[in-house]
Amino acid sequence: MDKKAIDALLRKIESTEKDTGNPRVQTIVNRIVRDLFATIEEHDVQPHEFWSAISYLTEAGQSGEYGLIAAGLGLEHFLDLRMDEQEAAQGLGGGTPRTIEGPLYVAGAPETSGLARLDIDEQPGEVLFMQGQVRGADGQPLAGALVEVWHANHLGRYSFFDPEQTPYNLRSTIRSDADGRYRLRTRVPVGYSVPPCGATDKLLTALGRHGTRPAHVHFFVTADGHRKLTTQINIDGDPYLWDDFAFATREGLVPAMTKVTDPDALRSHEVDQPFHSIDFDFELHAQRDGLPADEIERAHFVA
């Protein structure tokens, strides 16, 4: 098309906007429309291709997979990288790395002091104990911090999104003790893939990519006067550890996992079979003015 005709159409579209509209929404939507026009023109997108894309977006919305698609296209990780740079520009560095939340958090998991037992439902897999300390950037323990934790079962499914699981299976909220320590018992998680033949799978297949995530455990960690940490740890040795379709694996988030066979340790942990153990500490930054928001407003499943 003649560029003058394209620009004329864009001006006409934008001229219909009134002052009663939201200026930021206007600016962003107009930019997106301009970029889409340019993409259609540059790649000669045909009408049937355009309407096929509209049908795909409708299907993705109906299936509730936009959260997975955002992760799979690297958009969620990109937002993390932007926050990292914004914090660094304000002199903030170190601490436990953030990484993506993902679309499967559910608020309201029962709060526990002491050892939290995550595996409510019976499931296969080896027992995993994970423990550590929540500290501030000054190294001091943070008593009363909240460690929210959630992960998938042996089939790669999350409670509430999987009707076959007990509510809050593999989900807990742990309050750290006077020394900032937390402890949990669960099953060693496994990696999993996006729903087969779903919207995310179709897109990744068309891109020649896989939709598999390595085994991981999600966390929100909060403490008074400190910035909320959204992160997850990965299970070392997973074949997809550094090939996560969601780009969430980061240095500093792959702790060692050891197998414990000592009889005294088995007795003290009240298990009769060898178990795995992970030590992992969380280091939070103190809250202060001028930093990007650490509490991200986004839709969550309501139990």
C-alpha positions in Angstrom: 0.0 0.0 0.0 0.9 3.6 -0.4 2.4 4.8 2.9 0.4 8.0 2.6 -2.8 6.0 2.5 -1.8 4.0 5.6 -0.9 7.2 7.5 -4.2 8.8 6.5 -6.1 5.8 7.9 -4.2 5.9 11.1 -4.8 9.6 11.5 -8.5 9.1 10.8 -8.7 6.3 13.5 -6.9 8.5 16.0 -9.0 11.5 15.2 -12.1 9.7 16.5 -10.8 9.6 20.0 -12.1 12.1 22.5 -10.6 13.8 25.6 -12.9 11.6 27.7 -10.7 8.6 26.8 -7.8 7.4 28.8 -4.7 9.1 27.4 -2.3 6.2 28.3 -4.6 3.6 26.7 -5.0 5.8 23.6 -1.2 6.1 23.3 -0.5 2.4 23.7 -3.4 1.1 21.6 -2.5 3.5 18.8 1.1 2.3 18.8 0.0 -1.3 18.7 -2.3 -0.6 15.8 0.4 1.1 13.9 2.8 -1.8 14.5 0.1 -4.3 13.4 -0.5 -2.3 10.2 3.2 -2.3 9.6 3.5 -6.1 10.2 0.5 -6.9 7.9 2.0 -4.7 5.2 5.6 -5.9 5.6 4.7 -9.6 5.6 1.8 -9.4 3.2 -0.6 -11.0 5.7 -3.6 -12.3 3.8 -7.2 -11.8 5.0 -7.6 -15.6 5.8 -4.4 -15.5 7.9 -5.7 -12.4 9.8 -9.0 -14.0 10.6 -7.3 -17.3 11.5 -5.3 -15.3 14.0 -8.5 -13.7 15.4 -10.0 -17.2 15.8 -6.9 -18.4 17.6 -7.0 -15.5 20.0 -10.6 -16.2 20.7 -9.8 -19.8 21.4 -6.9 -18.9 23.7 -9.2 -16.6 25.7 -11.9 -19.2 26.1 -9.3 -21.7 27.3 -7.7 -19.3 29.8 -4.3 -19.9 28.4 -3.1 -16.3 27.9 -1.0 -16.6 31.0 0.8 -19.6 29.5 1.2 -17.8 26.2 2.7 -14.7 27.9 5.2 -16.9 29.6 6.0 -18.9 26.5 6.7 -15.9 24.4 9.1 -14.6 27.0 6.9 -11.6 27.9 6.7 -12.4 31.6 10.4 -12.9 31.8 10.9 -9.6 29.9 8.9 -7.8 32.6 11.2 -9.3 35.3 14.3 -8.1 33.4 12.9 -4.6 33.2 12.3 -4.6 36.9 15.8 -5.8 37.5 17.2 -2.9 35.5 14.9 -0.4 37.1 16.1 -1.6 40.6 19.7 -1.6 39.5 19.4 2.0 38.3 18.3 2.9 41.9 21.3 1.2 43.3 19.6 -2.0 44.3 21.5 -5.2 43.7 22.0 -8.7 45.1 19.3 -10.6 47.0 17.5 -13.6 45.8 16.7 -13.4 42.1 13.1 -12.9 41.0 11.5 -15.0 38.3 8.1 -15.4 36.9 5.0 -16.0 38.9 3.1 -18.1 36.3 -0.7 -18.3 36.0 -1.5 -20.8 38.7 -1.2 -19.1 42.1 -4.2 -19.3 44.5 -4.4 -17.1 47.5 -5.5 -18.3 50.9 -3.4 -21.4 51.5 -3.5 -22.4 55.2 -0.8 -20.7 57.3 1.6 -23.0 59.2 4.3 -22.3 61.8 7.0 -24.9 61.9 7.0 -27.8 59.4 4.5 -27.4 56.6 3.2 -30.6 55.0 2.3 -29.8 51.4 1.3 -33.2 50.1 -2.3 -33.6 51.4 -3.2 -36.1 48.7 -1.4 -39.4 48.3 0.9 -39.4 45.3 4.0 -41.2 44.0 7.4 -39.7 44.3 10.2 -39.4 46.8 9.8 -37.3 49.9 11.5 -33.9 49.8 12.3 -31.7 52.8 13.2 -28.1 52.0 14.3 -25.6 54.6 16.1 -22.3 55.0 16.1 -18.8 56.4 14.5 -15.6 55.3 16.9 -12.7 55.8 17.2 -9.0 54.9 19.9 -7.6 52.7 21.8 -6.8 55.9 22.0 -10.5 56.7 19.6 -10.3 59.7 16.9 -13.0 60.0 13.3 -11.8 59.4 11.0 -13.3 62.0 7.4 -13.7 61.0 8.0 -13.5 57.3 5.4 -15.3 55.1 6.6 -17.9 52.6 3.9 -18.9 50.2 4.7 -22.0 48.3 3.0 -24.0 45.6 3.9 -26.6 43.0 2.4 -29.2 40.6 1.7 -32.9 41.4 3.2 -35.9 39.7 1.0 -35.3 36.7 2.0 -31.7 36.3 -1.3 -30.4 37.6 -2.1 -27.8 40.2 -4.9 -28.0 42.8 -8.0 -25.9 42.1 -7.2 -26.1 38.4 -7.3 -29.9 38.7 -10.7 -31.0 40.2 -9.2 -34.4 41.2 -7.0 -32.8 43.8 -7.9 -31.7 47.3 -8.1 -27.9 47.7 -4.7 -26.5 48.6 -2.9 -29.8 47.9 0.8 -28.8 47.4 0.1 -25.3 48.6 1.0 -23.7 51.9 1.8 -20.4 53.7 4.6 -20.7 56.2 5.4 -18.1 58.8 9.1 -18.0 59.6 10.2 -18.5 63.2 12.1 -16.2 65.5 15.3 -17.0 63.6 13.6 -16.4 60.2 13.6 -20.1 59.4 11.0 -22.1 57.4 10.6 -25.8 56.8 8.4 -27.8 54.4 7.8 -31.4 53.5 6.5 -32.4 50.1 7.3 -34.8 47.1 10.0 -34.1 44.7 8.2 -32.3 41.8 8.5 -33.3 38.2 8.6 -31.3 35.0 5.5 -31.0 32.8 4.3 -29.6 29.5 1.5 -27.2 28.4 -1.9 -28.8 27.8 -1.7 -31.0 24.7 -3.5 -29.6 21.6 -4.3 -26.4 23.6 -3.8 -22.8 22.4 -0.2 -22.6 23.8 0.8 -26.0 22.4 -0.6 -25.0 18.9 1.4 -21.8 18.9 4.6 -23.3 20.1 4.3 -26.2 17.6 3.9 -23.6 14.8 7.1 -21.9 16.1 8.9 -25.2 16.1 9.3 -25.1 19.9 8.5 -27.4 22.8 6.2 -26.5 25.7 8.0 -28.2 28.6 8.9 -26.8 32.0 11.6 -28.2 34.3 10.6 -29.3 37.8 10.1 -26.3 40.0 8.6 -24.9 43.1 7.0 -21.4 43.3 7.3 -18.9 46.1 6.0 -15.5 47.3 8.1 -14.2 50.2 7.0 -11.2 52.1 8.1 -9.5 55.4 7.2 -6.1 57.0 9.3 -3.3 55.6 10.7 -5.4 52.8 10.0 -5.8 49.1 7.9 -8.8 48.1 9.9 -11.5 46.3 8.3 -13.5 43.5 10.5 -16.4 42.6 10.8 -20.2 42.1 13.6 -22.8 42.5 14.3 -25.5 40.0 15.2 -29.1 40.7 18.9 -29.6 39.7 19.4 -32.4 37.1 16.1 -31.9 35.2 16.7 -32.4 31.5 14.9 -29.1 30.7 16.6 -27.1 33.5 18.1 -24.6 31.1 15.6 -25.2 28.3 12.5 -24.0 30.1 9.8 -22.9 27.5 8.9 -20.1 30.0 12.5 -18.8 30.3 12.2 -18.8 34.1 15.4 -20.6 35.1 18.0 -18.2 36.5 21.4 -18.4 38.1 21.0 -18.6 41.9 17.7 -20.4 41.7 19.0 -24.0 41.2 20.0 -25.3 44.7 21.7 -28.6 45.3 19.4 -31.5 46.2 21.0 -34.2 48.4 19.7 -37.7 49.1 19.6 -38.5 52.8 20.0 -42.1 53.9 21.4 -41.8 57.4 19.2 -43.8 59.8 19.4 -41.1 62.5 18.3 -38.5 60.0 15.4 -40.7 58.9 14.2 -41.1 62.4 14.5 -37.4 63.2 12.4 -36.6 60.1 9.9 -39.3 60.9 10.3 -41.2 57.6 11.2 -44.8 57.0 12.7 -44.4 53.5 15.6 -42.2 52.2 14.5 -38.7 51.3 15.8 -35.7 49.5 16.7 -32.4 51.0 17.2 -28.8 49.7 18.6 -25.9 51.7 17.6 -22.5 50.3 17.7 -19.1 51.9 15.7 -16.1 50.7 17.2 -12.6 50.9 14.8 -9.7 50.7 15.5 -6.0 50.0 14.2 -3.3 52.3 11.4 -1.3 50.9 12.1 2.3 50.0 10.7 5.1 47.7 11.6 5.3 44.0 11.5 1.6 43.3 9.2 -0.2 40.9 6.1 -1.8 42.4 6.8 -5.2 43.9 3.1 -6.1 44.4 1.9 -6.8 40.9 -1.8 -6.4 40.2 -3.0 -9.3 38.1 -6.0 -11.6 38.1 -5.8 -14.7 40.2 -8.0 -17.7 40.7 -10.3 -17.1 43.7 -10.9 -20.2 45.8 
